[in-house]
Amino acid sequence: MHRVELSRQAEKDLEKVFRSDKKLYQRFINALQAISVKPMDEGKPLHGELKGLRSYRFGSYRILYEVRHGQLLVIIIDLGHRRDIYK
């Protein structure tokens, strides 16, 4: 199992979700748990400017993350609705 750390941006976004929609917040928490167990199986690799990152999809929402295997660490870069996440 990998340790999960959130970037400042991801922390802010998750706090917004927590305040506005508890069910969606729980879906994000469940997704983060799944990513921590099998980070390479859960998300797909990204290309272009985002090469080196992975994207986990659930419904219309995405979690962008980086895996550091040597440290057993997953860094959550950003999370949110798909229309906003890749900007």
PDB file of N, CA, C and O in Angstrom, chain B, residues numbered from 101:
ATOM      1  N   MET B 101       0.846  -1.181   0.000  1.00  0.00           N
ATOM      2  CA  MET B 101       0.000   0.000   0.000  1.00  0.00           C
ATOM      3  C   MET B 101       0.890   1.242   0.000  1.00  0.00           C
ATOM      4  O   MET B 101       1.880   1.313   0.728  1.00  0.00           O
ATOM      5  N   HIS B 102       0.523   2.210  -0.820  1.00  0.00           N
ATOM      6  CA  HIS B 102       1.257   3.465  -0.922  1.00  0.00           C
ATOM      7  C   HIS B 102       0.646   4.515   0.010  1.00  0.00           C
ATOM      8  O   HIS B 102      -0.562   4.521   0.247  1.00  0.00           O
ATOM      9  N   ARG B 103       1.478   5.381   0.522  1.00  0.00           N
ATOM     10  CA  ARG B 103       1.009   6.539   1.297  1.00  0.00           C
ATOM     11  C   ARG B 103       0.482   7.568   0.302  1.00  0.00           C
ATOM     12  O   ARG B 103       1.046   7.720  -0.781  1.00  0.00           O
ATOM     13  N   VAL B 104      -0.578   8.269   0.647  1.00  0.00           N
ATOM     14  CA  VAL B 104      -1.172   9.282  -0.230  1.00  0.00           C
ATOM     15  C   VAL B 104      -0.967  10.657   0.394  1.00  0.00           C
ATOM     16  O   VAL B 104      -1.290  10.878   1.561  1.00  0.00           O
ATOM     17  N   GLU B 105      -0.427  11.573  -0.399  1.00  0.00           N
ATOM     18  CA  GLU B 105      -0.280  12.969   0.024  1.00  0.00           C
ATOM     19  C   GLU B 105      -0.989  13.846  -0.987  1.00  0.00           C
ATOM     20  O   GLU B 105      -0.973  13.554  -2.183  1.00  0.00           O
ATOM     21  N   LEU B 106      -1.608  14.912  -0.524  1.00  0.00           N
ATOM     22  CA  LEU B 106      -2.317  15.837  -1.391  1.00  0.00           C
ATOM     23  C   LEU B 106      -1.523  17.125  -1.543  1.00  0.00           C
ATOM     24  O   LEU B 106      -0.951  17.637  -0.581  1.00  0.00           O
ATOM     25  N   SER B 107      -1.497  17.641  -2.768  1.00  0.00           N
ATOM     26  CA  SER B 107      -0.904  18.958  -2.991  1.00  0.00           C
ATOM     27  C   SER B 107      -1.798  20.002  -2.327  1.00  0.00           C
ATOM     28  O   SER B 107      -2.928  19.702  -1.943  1.00  0.00           O
ATOM     29  N   ARG B 108      -1.302  21.205  -2.196  1.00  0.00           N
ATOM     30  CA  ARG B 108      -2.128  22.275  -1.589  1.00  0.00           C
ATOM     31  C   ARG B 108      -3.403  22.493  -2.388  1.00  0.00           C
ATOM     32  O   ARG B 108      -4.477  22.681  -1.817  1.00  0.00           O
ATOM     33  N   GLN B 109      -3.279  22.468  -3.718  1.00  0.00           N
ATOM     34  CA  GLN B 109      -4.452  22.652  -4.579  1.00  0.00           C
ATOM     35  C   GLN B 109      -5.466  21.534  -4.355  1.00  0.00           C
ATOM     36  O   GLN B 109      -6.663  21.797  -4.240  1.00  0.00           O
ATOM     37  N   ALA B 110      -5.001  20.303  -4.291  1.00  0.00           N
ATOM     38  CA  ALA B 110      -5.898  19.169  -4.080  1.00  0.00           C
ATOM     39  C   ALA B 110      -6.569  19.262  -2.708  1.00  0.00           C
ATOM     40  O   ALA B 110      -7.752  18.946  -2.577  1.00  0.00           O
ATOM     41  N   GLU B 111      -5.828  19.688  -1.692  1.00  0.00           N
ATOM     42  CA  GLU B 111      -6.421  19.869  -0.363  1.00  0.00           C
ATOM     43  C   GLU B 111      -7.546  20.887  -0.402  1.00  0.00           C
ATOM     44  O   GLU B 111      -8.618  20.652   0.155  1.00  0.00           O
ATOM     45  N   LYS B 112      -7.309  22.021  -1.060  1.00  0.00           N
ATOM     46  CA  LYS B 112      -8.331  23.070  -1.159  1.00  0.00           C
ATOM     47  C   LYS B 112      -9.554  22.558  -1.895  1.00  0.00           C
ATOM     48  O   LYS B 112     -10.686  22.797  -1.475  1.00  0.00           O
ATOM     49  N   ASP B 113      -9.326  21.848  -3.001  1.00  0.00           N
ATOM     50  CA  ASP B 113     -10.446  21.324  -3.781  1.00  0.00           C
ATOM     51  C   ASP B 113     -11.246  20.303  -2.983  1.00  0.00           C
ATOM     52  O   ASP B 113     -12.476  20.304  -3.036  1.00  0.00           O
ATOM     53  N   LEU B 114     -10.570  19.441  -2.253  1.00  0.00           N
ATOM     54  CA  LEU B 114     -11.259  18.436  -1.453  1.00  0.00           C
ATOM     55  C   LEU B 114     -12.049  19.089  -0.318  1.00  0.00           C
ATOM     56  O   LEU B 114     -13.141  18.628   0.014  1.00  0.00           O
ATOM     57  N   GLU B 115     -11.517  20.147   0.275  1.00  0.00           N
ATOM     58  CA  GLU B 115     -12.250  20.876   1.312  1.00  0.00           C
ATOM     59  C   GLU B 115     -13.525  21.495   0.746  1.00  0.00           C
ATOM     60  O   GLU B 115     -14.569  21.471   1.398  1.00  0.00           O
ATOM     61  N   LYS B 116     -13.444  22.054  -0.475  1.00  0.00           N
ATOM     62  CA  LYS B 116     -14.637  22.622  -1.122  1.00  0.00           C
ATOM     63  C   LYS B 116     -15.698  21.553  -1.316  1.00  0.00           C
ATOM     64  O   LYS B 116     -16.876  21.782  -1.045  1.00  0.00           O
ATOM     65  N   VAL B 117     -15.280  20.392  -1.785  1.00  0.00           N
ATOM     66  CA  VAL B 117     -16.219  19.293  -1.994  1.00  0.00           C
ATOM     67  C   VAL B 117     -16.834  18.876  -0.660  1.00  0.00           C
ATOM     68  O   VAL B 117     -18.038  18.633  -0.584  1.00  0.00           O
ATOM     69  N   PHE B 118     -16.027  18.792   0.378  1.00  0.00           N
ATOM     70  CA  PHE B 118     -16.520  18.409   1.702  1.00  0.00           C
ATOM     71  C   PHE B 118     -17.618  19.355   2.179  1.00  0.00           C
ATOM     72  O   PHE B 118     -18.636  18.920   2.717  1.00  0.00           O
ATOM     73  N   ARG B 119     -17.401  20.646   1.975  1.00  0.00           N
ATOM     74  CA  ARG B 119     -18.384  21.642   2.422  1.00  0.00           C
ATOM     75  C   ARG B 119     -19.661  21.619   1.582  1.00  0.00           C
ATOM     76  O   ARG B 119     -20.730  21.959   2.090  1.00  0.00           O
ATOM     77  N   SER B 120     -19.575  21.232   0.323  1.00  0.00           N
ATOM     78  CA  SER B 120     -20.726  21.356  -0.562  1.00  0.00           C
ATOM     79  C   SER B 120     -21.479  20.052  -0.822  1.00  0.00           C
ATOM     80  O   SER B 120     -22.690  20.085  -1.043  1.00  0.00           O
ATOM     81  N   ASP B 121     -20.796  18.908  -0.803  1.00  0.00           N
ATOM     82  CA  ASP B 121     -21.454  17.655  -1.190  1.00  0.00           C
ATOM     83  C   ASP B 121     -20.783  16.479  -0.477  1.00  0.00           C
ATOM     84  O   ASP B 121     -19.750  15.981  -0.924  1.00  0.00           O
ATOM     85  N   LYS B 122     -21.371  16.048   0.617  1.00  0.00           N
ATOM     86  CA  LYS B 122     -20.774  14.986   1.437  1.00  0.00           C
ATOM     87  C   LYS B 122     -20.706  13.648   0.693  1.00  0.00           C
ATOM     88  O   LYS B 122     -19.761  12.884   0.889  1.00  0.00           O
ATOM     89  N   LYS B 123     -21.698  13.359  -0.156  1.00  0.00           N
ATOM     90  CA  LYS B 123     -21.677  12.096  -0.906  1.00  0.00           C
ATOM     91  C   LYS B 123     -20.532  12.084  -1.910  1.00  0.00           C
ATOM     92  O   LYS B 123     -19.837  11.078  -2.050  1.00  0.00           O
ATOM     93  N   LEU B 124     -20.335  13.187  -2.603  1.00  0.00           N
ATOM     94  CA  LEU B 124     -19.236  13.280  -3.550  1.00  0.00           C
ATOM     95  C   LEU B 124     -17.899  13.215  -2.813  1.00  0.00           C
ATOM     96  O   LEU B 124     -16.952  12.590  -3.291  1.00  0.00           O
ATOM     97  N   TYR B 125     -17.825  13.852  -1.666  1.00  0.00           N
ATOM     98  CA  TYR B 125     -16.611  13.795  -0.845  1.00  0.00           C
ATOM     99  C   TYR B 125     -16.265  12.336  -0.519  1.00  0.00           C
ATOM    100  O   TYR B 125     -15.109  11.927  -0.633  1.00  0.00           O
ATOM    101  N   GLN B 126     -17.269  11.562  -0.116  1.00  0.00           N
ATOM    102  CA  GLN B 126     -17.021  10.153   0.211  1.00  0.00           C
ATOM    103  C   GLN B 126     -16.567   9.376  -1.020  1.00  0.00           C
ATOM    104  O   GLN B 126     -15.741   8.471  -0.905  1.00  0.00           O
ATOM    105  N   ARG B 127     -17.088   9.711  -2.184  1.00  0.00           N
ATOM    106  CA  ARG B 127     -16.630   9.061  -3.419  1.00  0.00           C
ATOM    107  C   ARG B 127     -15.155   9.371  -3.676  1.00  0.00           C
ATOM    108  O   ARG B 127     -14.400   8.495  -4.097  1.00  0.00           O
ATOM    109  N   PHE B 128     -14.744  10.620  -3.422  1.00  0.00           N
ATOM    110  CA  PHE B 128     -13.327  10.969  -3.568  1.00  0.00           C
ATOM    111  C   PHE B 128     -12.467  10.183  -2.576  1.00  0.00           C
ATOM    112  O   PHE B 128     -11.405   9.682  -2.946  1.00  0.00           O
ATOM    113  N   ILE B 129     -12.906  10.071  -1.338  1.00  0.00           N
ATOM    114  CA  ILE B 129     -12.159   9.326  -0.322  1.00  0.00           C
ATOM    115  C   ILE B 129     -12.019   7.863  -0.742  1.00  0.00           C
ATOM    116  O   ILE B 129     -10.936   7.289  -0.626  1.00  0.00           O
ATOM    117  N   ASN B 130     -13.092   7.264  -1.225  1.00  0.00           N
ATOM    118  CA  ASN B 130     -13.035   5.877  -1.692  1.00  0.00           C
ATOM    119  C   ASN B 130     -12.064   5.735  -2.860  1.00  0.00           C
ATOM    120  O   ASN B 130     -11.323   4.755  -2.937  1.00  0.00           O
ATOM    121  N   ALA B 131     -12.066   6.703  -3.762  1.00  0.00           N
ATOM    122  CA  ALA B 131     -11.156   6.674  -4.902  1.00  0.00           C
ATOM    123  C   ALA B 131      -9.703   6.786  -4.429  1.00  0.00           C
ATOM    124  O   ALA B 131      -8.831   6.082  -4.938  1.00  0.00           O
ATOM    125  N   LEU B 132      -9.445   7.656  -3.473  1.00  0.00           N
ATOM    126  CA  LEU B 132      -8.084   7.801  -2.946  1.00  0.00           C
ATOM    127  C   LEU B 132      -7.612   6.507  -2.285  1.00  0.00           C
ATOM    128  O   LEU B 132      -6.441   6.144  -2.393  1.00  0.00           O
ATOM    129  N   GLN B 133      -8.508   5.824  -1.614  1.00  0.00           N
ATOM    130  CA  GLN B 133      -8.148   4.541  -0.999  1.00  0.00           C
ATOM    131  C   GLN B 133      -7.812   3.508  -2.066  1.00  0.00           C
ATOM    132  O   GLN B 133      -6.845   2.761  -1.918  1.00  0.00           O
ATOM    133  N   ALA B 134      -8.594   3.456  -3.133  1.00  0.00           N
ATOM    134  CA  ALA B 134      -8.330   2.508  -4.225  1.00  0.00           C
ATOM    135  C   ALA B 134      -6.987   2.805  -4.879  1.00  0.00           C
ATOM    136  O   ALA B 134      -6.228   1.889  -5.193  1.00  0.00           O
ATOM    137  N   ILE B 135      -6.698   4.076  -5.082  1.00  0.00           N
ATOM    138  CA  ILE B 135      -5.424   4.473  -5.690  1.00  0.00           C
ATOM    139  C   ILE B 135      -4.255   4.070  -4.787  1.00  0.00           C
ATOM    140  O   ILE B 135      -3.212   3.641  -5.282  1.00  0.00           O
ATOM    141  N   SER B 136      -4.418   4.202  -3.488  1.00  0.00           N
ATOM    142  CA  SER B 136      -3.323   3.878  -2.562  1.00  0.00           C
ATOM    143  C   SER B 136      -2.973   2.390  -2.598  1.00  0.00           C
ATOM    144  O   SER B 136      -1.821   2.026  -2.361  1.00  0.00           O
ATOM    145  N   VAL B 137      -3.938   1.536  -2.888  1.00  0.00           N
ATOM    146  CA  VAL B 137      -3.700   0.098  -2.907  1.00  0.00           C
ATOM    147  C   VAL B 137      -2.995  -0.331  -4.192  1.00  0.00           C
ATOM    148  O   VAL B 137      -2.005  -1.060  -4.142  1.00  0.00           O
ATOM    149  N   LYS B 138      -3.499   0.116  -5.336  1.00  0.00           N
ATOM    150  CA  LYS B 138      -2.931  -0.283  -6.635  1.00  0.00           C
ATOM    151  C   LYS B 138      -2.846   0.931  -7.556  1.00  0.00           C
ATOM    152  O   LYS B 138      -3.640   1.048  -8.489  1.00  0.00           O
ATOM    153  N   PRO B 139      -1.910   1.823  -7.316  1.00  0.00           N
ATOM    154  CA  PRO B 139      -1.860   3.069  -8.083  1.00  0.00           C
ATOM    155  C   PRO B 139      -1.619   2.877  -9.581  1.00  0.00           C
ATOM    156  O   PRO B 139      -2.071   3.696 -10.381  1.00  0.00           O
ATOM    157  N   MET B 140      -0.928   1.831  -9.968  1.00  0.00           N
ATOM    158  CA  MET B 140      -0.638   1.631 -11.388  1.00  0.00           C
ATOM    159  C   MET B 140      -1.796   0.946 -12.110  1.00  0.00           C
ATOM    160  O   MET B 140      -1.898   1.042 -13.333  1.00  0.00           O
ATOM    161  N   ASP B 141      -2.658   0.266 -11.383  1.00  0.00           N
ATOM    162  CA  ASP B 141      -3.796  -0.417 -11.994  1.00  0.00           C
ATOM    163  C   ASP B 141      -5.027   0.473 -12.076  1.00  0.00           C
ATOM    164  O   ASP B 141      -5.863   0.288 -12.961  1.00  0.00           O
ATOM    165  N   GLU B 142      -5.151   1.420 -11.184  1.00  0.00           N
ATOM    166  CA  GLU B 142      -6.376   2.217 -11.093  1.00  0.00           C
ATOM    167  C   GLU B 142      -6.468   3.330 -12.136  1.00  0.00           C
ATOM    168  O   GLU B 142      -7.526   3.525 -12.734  1.00  0.00           O
ATOM    169  N   GLY B 143      -5.399   4.046 -12.359  1.00  0.00           N
ATOM    170  CA  GLY B 143      -5.458   5.182 -13.274  1.00  0.00           C
ATOM    171  C   GLY B 143      -4.775   4.894 -14.584  1.00  0.00           C
ATOM    172  O   GLY B 143      -4.008   3.939 -14.714  1.00  0.00           O
ATOM    173  N   LYS B 144      -5.067   5.738 -15.558  1.00  0.00           N
ATOM    174  CA  LYS B 144      -4.401   5.577 -16.851  1.00  0.00           C
ATOM    175  C   LYS B 144      -3.286   6.615 -16.979  1.00  0.00           C
ATOM    176  O   LYS B 144      -3.386   7.714 -16.433  1.00  0.00           O
ATOM    177  N   PRO B 145      -2.224   6.258 -17.703  1.00  0.00           N
ATOM    178  CA  PRO B 145      -1.136   7.223 -17.891  1.00  0.00           C
ATOM    179  C   PRO B 145      -1.565   8.344 -18.832  1.00  0.00           C
ATOM    180  O   PRO B 145      -2.298   8.119 -19.795  1.00  0.00           O
ATOM    181  N   LEU B 146      -1.099   9.547 -18.538  1.00  0.00           N
ATOM    182  CA  LEU B 146      -1.413  10.699 -19.373  1.00  0.00           C
ATOM    183  C   LEU B 146      -0.265  10.972 -20.341  1.00  0.00           C
ATOM    184  O   LEU B 146       0.850  10.481 -20.162  1.00  0.00           O
ATOM    185  N   HIS B 147      -0.559  11.761 -21.363  1.00  0.00           N
ATOM    186  CA  HIS B 147       0.414  12.059 -22.411  1.00  0.00           C
ATOM    187  C   HIS B 147       0.585  13.565 -22.552  1.00  0.00           C
ATOM    188  O   HIS B 147      -0.097  14.342 -21.885  1.00  0.00           O
ATOM    189  N   GLY B 148       1.486  13.961 -23.411  1.00  0.00           N
ATOM    190  CA  GLY B 148       1.702  15.382 -23.686  1.00  0.00           C
ATOM    191  C   GLY B 148       2.287  16.102 -22.499  1.00  0.00           C
ATOM    192  O   GLY B 148       3.214  15.608 -21.857  1.00  0.00           O
ATOM    193  N   GLU B 149       1.744  17.281 -22.199  1.00  0.00           N
ATOM    194  CA  GLU B 149       2.251  18.106 -21.098  1.00  0.00           C
ATOM    195  C   GLU B 149       2.106  17.423 -19.741  1.00  0.00           C
ATOM    196  O   GLU B 149       2.832  17.750 -18.802  1.00  0.00           O
ATOM    197  N   LEU B 150       1.181  16.485 -19.633  1.00  0.00           N
ATOM    198  CA  LEU B 150       0.926  15.813 -18.357  1.00  0.00           C
ATOM    199  C   LEU B 150       1.593  14.445 -18.279  1.00  0.00           C
ATOM    200  O   LEU B 150       1.262  13.641 -17.408  1.00  0.00           O
ATOM    201  N   LYS B 151       2.518  14.180 -19.173  1.00  0.00           N
ATOM    202  CA  LYS B 151       3.221  12.900 -19.178  1.00  0.00           C
ATOM    203  C   LYS B 151       3.905  12.689 -17.822  1.00  0.00           C
ATOM    204  O   LYS B 151       4.499  13.612 -17.265  1.00  0.00           O
ATOM    205  N   GLY B 152       3.814  11.488 -17.313  1.00  0.00           N
ATOM    206  CA  GLY B 152       4.371  11.173 -16.003  1.00  0.00           C
ATOM    207  C   GLY B 152       3.305  11.148 -14.919  1.00  0.00           C
ATOM    208  O   GLY B 152       3.533  10.625 -13.828  1.00  0.00           O
ATOM    209  N   LEU B 153       2.134  11.716 -15.222  1.00  0.00           N
ATOM    210  CA  LEU B 153       1.009  11.696 -14.284  1.00  0.00           C
ATOM    211  C   LEU B 153       0.018  10.622 -14.722  1.00  0.00           C
ATOM    212  O   LEU B 153       0.061  10.137 -15.852  1.00  0.00           O
ATOM    213  N   ARG B 154      -0.860  10.271 -13.817  1.00  0.00           N
ATOM    214  CA  ARG B 154      -1.924   9.325 -14.113  1.00  0.00           C
ATOM    215  C   ARG B 154      -3.255   9.980 -13.764  1.00  0.00           C
ATOM    216  O   ARG B 154      -3.310  10.908 -12.958  1.00  0.00           O
ATOM    217  N   SER B 155      -4.327   9.487 -14.380  1.00  0.00           N
ATOM    218  CA  SER B 155      -5.660  10.022 -14.154  1.00  0.00           C
ATOM    219  C   SER B 155      -6.599   8.892 -13.738  1.00  0.00           C
ATOM    220  O   SER B 155      -6.746   7.898 -14.450  1.00  0.00           O
ATOM    221  N   TYR B 156      -7.229   9.059 -12.582  1.00  0.00           N
ATOM    222  CA  TYR B 156      -8.231   8.117 -12.096  1.00  0.00           C
ATOM    223  C   TYR B 156      -9.592   8.730 -12.394  1.00  0.00           C
ATOM    224  O   TYR B 156      -9.839   9.894 -12.080  1.00  0.00           O
ATOM    225  N   ARG B 157     -10.465   7.948 -12.997  1.00  0.00           N
ATOM    226  CA  ARG B 157     -11.773   8.451 -13.426  1.00  0.00           C
ATOM    227  C   ARG B 157     -12.877   7.784 -12.632  1.00  0.00           C
ATOM    228  O   ARG B 157     -12.869   6.569 -12.439  1.00  0.00           O
ATOM    229  N   PHE B 158     -13.837   8.592 -12.166  1.00  0.00           N
ATOM    230  CA  PHE B 158     -15.095   8.049 -11.660  1.00  0.00           C
ATOM    231  C   PHE B 158     -16.179   9.041 -12.027  1.00  0.00           C
ATOM    232  O   PHE B 158     -16.169  10.186 -11.577  1.00  0.00           O
ATOM    233  N   GLY B 159     -17.117   8.591 -12.852  1.00  0.00           N
ATOM    234  CA  GLY B 159     -18.157   9.464 -13.371  1.00  0.00           C
ATOM    235  C   GLY B 159     -17.539  10.611 -14.136  1.00  0.00           C
ATOM    236  O   GLY B 159     -16.686  10.397 -14.997  1.00  0.00           O
ATOM    237  N   SER B 160     -17.954  11.813 -13.837  1.00  0.00           N
ATOM    238  CA  SER B 160     -17.438  13.010 -14.507  1.00  0.00           C
ATOM    239  C   SER B 160     -16.256  13.624 -13.772  1.00  0.00           C
ATOM    240  O   SER B 160     -15.823  14.726 -14.109  1.00  0.00           O
ATOM    241  N   TYR B 161     -15.737  12.932 -12.784  1.00  0.00           N
ATOM    242  CA  TYR B 161     -14.670  13.476 -11.952  1.00  0.00           C
ATOM    243  C   TYR B 161     -13.350  12.766 -12.211  1.00  0.00           C
ATOM    244  O   TYR B 161     -13.318  11.605 -12.617  1.00  0.00           O
ATOM    245  N   ARG B 162     -12.265  13.489 -11.969  1.00  0.00           N
ATOM    246  CA  ARG B 162     -10.928  12.953 -12.188  1.00  0.00           C
ATOM    247  C   ARG B 162     -10.023  13.289 -11.003  1.00  0.00           C
ATOM    248  O   ARG B 162     -10.198  14.294 -10.315  1.00  0.00           O
ATOM    249  N   ILE B 163      -9.056  12.409 -10.800  1.00  0.00           N
ATOM    250  CA  ILE B 163      -7.988  12.656  -9.837  1.00  0.00           C
ATOM    251  C   ILE B 163      -6.686  12.497 -10.598  1.00  0.00           C
ATOM    252  O   ILE B 163      -6.418  11.434 -11.157  1.00  0.00           O
ATOM    253  N   LEU B 164      -5.871  13.549 -10.625  1.00  0.00           N
ATOM    254  CA  LEU B 164      -4.564  13.488 -11.267  1.00  0.00           C
ATOM    255  C   LEU B 164      -3.525  13.218 -10.195  1.00  0.00           C
ATOM    256  O   LEU B 164      -3.497  13.878  -9.156  1.00  0.00           O
ATOM    257  N   TYR B 165      -2.663  12.231 -10.461  1.00  0.00           N
ATOM    258  CA  TYR B 165      -1.680  11.877  -9.445  1.00  0.00           C
ATOM    259  C   TYR B 165      -0.376  11.382 -10.051  1.00  0.00           C
ATOM    260  O   TYR B 165      -0.306  10.997 -11.218  1.00  0.00           O
ATOM    261  N   GLU B 166       0.651  11.408  -9.213  1.00  0.00           N
ATOM    262  CA  GLU B 166       1.991  10.938  -9.561  1.00  0.00           C
ATOM    263  C   GLU B 166       2.349   9.816  -8.595  1.00  0.00           C
ATOM    264  O   GLU B 166       2.049   9.892  -7.403  1.00  0.00           O
ATOM    265  N   VAL B 167       2.992   8.775  -9.115  1.00  0.00           N
ATOM    266  CA  VAL B 167       3.395   7.647  -8.291  1.00  0.00           C
ATOM    267  C   VAL B 167       4.916   7.670  -8.130  1.00  0.00           C
ATOM    268  O   VAL B 167       5.650   7.775  -9.113  1.00  0.00           O
ATOM    269  N   ARG B 168       5.375   7.572  -6.902  1.00  0.00           N
ATOM    270  CA  ARG B 168       6.805   7.455  -6.604  1.00  0.00           C
ATOM    271  C   ARG B 168       7.020   6.111  -5.926  1.00  0.00           C
ATOM    272  O   ARG B 168       6.863   5.971  -4.713  1.00  0.00           O
ATOM    273  N   HIS B 169       7.384   5.122  -6.745  1.00  0.00           N
ATOM    274  CA  HIS B 169       7.494   3.748  -6.248  1.00  0.00           C
ATOM    275  C   HIS B 169       8.574   3.577  -5.192  1.00  0.00           C
ATOM    276  O   HIS B 169       8.372   2.858  -4.214  1.00  0.00           O
ATOM    277  N   GLY B 170       9.717   4.228  -5.374  1.00  0.00           N
ATOM    278  CA  GLY B 170      10.811   4.085  -4.421  1.00  0.00           C
ATOM    279  C   GLY B 170      10.430   4.510  -3.019  1.00  0.00           C
ATOM    280  O   GLY B 170      10.994   4.023  -2.039  1.00  0.00           O
ATOM    281  N   GLN B 171       9.472   5.419  -2.924  1.00  0.00           N
ATOM    282  CA  GLN B 171       9.040   5.930  -1.620  1.00  0.00           C
ATOM    283  C   GLN B 171       7.684   5.372  -1.207  1.00  0.00           C
ATOM    284  O   GLN B 171       7.170   5.703  -0.138  1.00  0.00           O
ATOM    285  N   LEU B 172       7.096   4.511  -2.068  1.00  0.00           N
ATOM    286  CA  LEU B 172       5.733   4.012  -1.848  1.00  0.00           C
ATOM    287  C   LEU B 172       4.789   5.177  -1.564  1.00  0.00           C
ATOM    288  O   LEU B 172       4.069   5.189  -0.566  1.00  0.00           O
ATOM    289  N   LEU B 173       4.813   6.145  -2.460  1.00  0.00           N
ATOM    290  CA  LEU B 173       4.090   7.396  -2.272  1.00  0.00           C
ATOM    291  C   LEU B 173       3.272   7.728  -3.512  1.00  0.00           C
ATOM    292  O   LEU B 173       3.741   7.570  -4.639  1.00  0.00           O
ATOM    293  N   VAL B 174       2.049   8.186  -3.294  1.00  0.00           N
ATOM    294  CA  VAL B 174       1.192   8.708  -4.350  1.00  0.00           C
ATOM    295  C   VAL B 174       0.922  10.163  -3.996  1.00  0.00           C
ATOM    296  O   VAL B 174       0.437  10.468  -2.907  1.00  0.00           O
ATOM    297  N   ILE B 175       1.243  11.060  -4.931  1.00  0.00           N
ATOM    298  CA  ILE B 175       0.993  12.483  -4.716  1.00  0.00           C
ATOM    299  C   ILE B 175      -0.201  12.888  -5.571  1.00  0.00           C
ATOM    300  O   ILE B 175      -0.168  12.780  -6.797  1.00  0.00           O
ATOM    301  N   ILE B 176      -1.245  13.352  -4.914  1.00  0.00           N
ATOM    302  CA  ILE B 176      -2.437  13.815  -5.622  1.00  0.00           C
ATOM    303  C   ILE B 176      -2.179  15.252  -6.044  1.00  0.00           C
ATOM    304  O   ILE B 176      -2.038  16.141  -5.204  1.00  0.00           O
ATOM    305  N   ILE B 177      -2.118  15.469  -7.349  1.00  0.00           N
ATOM    306  CA  ILE B 177      -1.819  16.786  -7.891  1.00  0.00           C
ATOM    307  C   ILE B 177      -3.073  17.664  -7.917  1.00  0.00           C
ATOM    308  O   ILE B 177      -3.045  18.819  -7.492  1.00  0.00           O
ATOM    309  N   ASP B 178      -4.163  17.101  -8.419  1.00  0.00           N
ATOM    310  CA  ASP B 178      -5.393  17.873  -8.554  1.00  0.00           C
ATOM    311  C   ASP B 178      -6.569  16.915  -8.611  1.00  0.00           C
ATOM    312  O   ASP B 178      -6.409  15.743  -8.954  1.00  0.00           O
ATOM    313  N   LEU B 179      -7.750  17.413  -8.274  1.00  0.00           N
ATOM    314  CA  LEU B 179      -8.963  16.616  -8.386  1.00  0.00           C
ATOM    315  C   LEU B 179     -10.133  17.543  -8.659  1.00  0.00           C
ATOM    316  O   LEU B 179     -10.137  18.701  -8.239  1.00  0.00           O
ATOM    317  N   GLY B 180     -11.124  17.020  -9.368  1.00  0.00           N
ATOM    318  CA  GLY B 180     -12.299  17.817  -9.669  1.00  0.00           C
ATOM    319  C   GLY B 180     -13.036  17.306 -10.877  1.00  0.00           C
ATOM    320  O   GLY B 180     -12.787  16.199 -11.356  1.00  0.00           O
ATOM    321  N   HIS B 181     -13.960  18.134 -11.375  1.00  0.00           N
ATOM    322  CA  HIS B 181     -14.766  17.783 -12.537  1.00  0.00           C
ATOM    323  C   HIS B 181     -13.889  17.763 -13.785  1.00  0.00           C
ATOM    324  O   HIS B 181     -12.938  18.537 -13.896  1.00  0.00           O
ATOM    325  N   ARG B 182     -14.211  16.883 -14.711  1.00  0.00           N
ATOM    326  CA  ARG B 182     -13.355  16.707 -15.893  1.00  0.00           C
ATOM    327  C   ARG B 182     -13.242  17.957 -16.761  1.00  0.00           C
ATOM    328  O   ARG B 182     -12.239  18.140 -17.450  1.00  0.00           O
ATOM    329  N   ARG B 183     -14.251  18.815 -16.737  1.00  0.00           N
ATOM    330  CA  ARG B 183     -14.199  20.027 -17.569  1.00  0.00           C
ATOM    331  C   ARG B 183     -13.138  21.015 -17.070  1.00  0.00           C
ATOM    332  O   ARG B 183     -12.673  21.867 -17.827  1.00  0.00           O
ATOM    333  N   ASP B 184     -12.759  20.895 -15.791  1.00  0.00           N
ATOM    334  CA  ASP B 184     -11.815  21.834 -15.198  1.00  0.00           C
ATOM    335  C   ASP B 184     -10.431  21.237 -14.923  1.00  0.00           C
ATOM    336  O   ASP B 184      -9.456  21.979 -14.805  1.00  0.00           O
ATOM    337  N   ILE B 185     -10.336  19.945 -14.824  1.00  0.00           N
ATOM    338  CA  ILE B 185      -9.150  19.313 -14.267  1.00  0.00           C
ATOM    339  C   ILE B 185      -7.909  19.421 -15.165  1.00  0.00           C
ATOM    340  O   ILE B 185      -6.797  19.536 -14.650  1.00  0.00           O
ATOM    341  N   TYR B 186      -8.073  19.388 -16.464  1.00  0.00           N
ATOM    342  CA  TYR B 186      -6.916  19.353 -17.354  1.00  0.00           C
ATOM    343  C   TYR B 186      -6.427  20.741 -17.782  1.00  0.00           C
ATOM    344  O   TYR B 186      -5.531  20.850 -18.618  1.00  0.00           O
ATOM    345  N   LYS B 187      -7.006  21.789 -17.219  1.00  0.00           N
ATOM    346  CA  LYS B 187      -6.620  23.158 -17.594  1.00  0.00           C
ATOM    347  C   LYS B 187      -5.394  23.610 -16.848  1.00  0.00           C
ATOM    348  O   LYS B 187      -4.933  24.735 -17.043  1.00  0.00           O
TER     349      LYS B 187
END
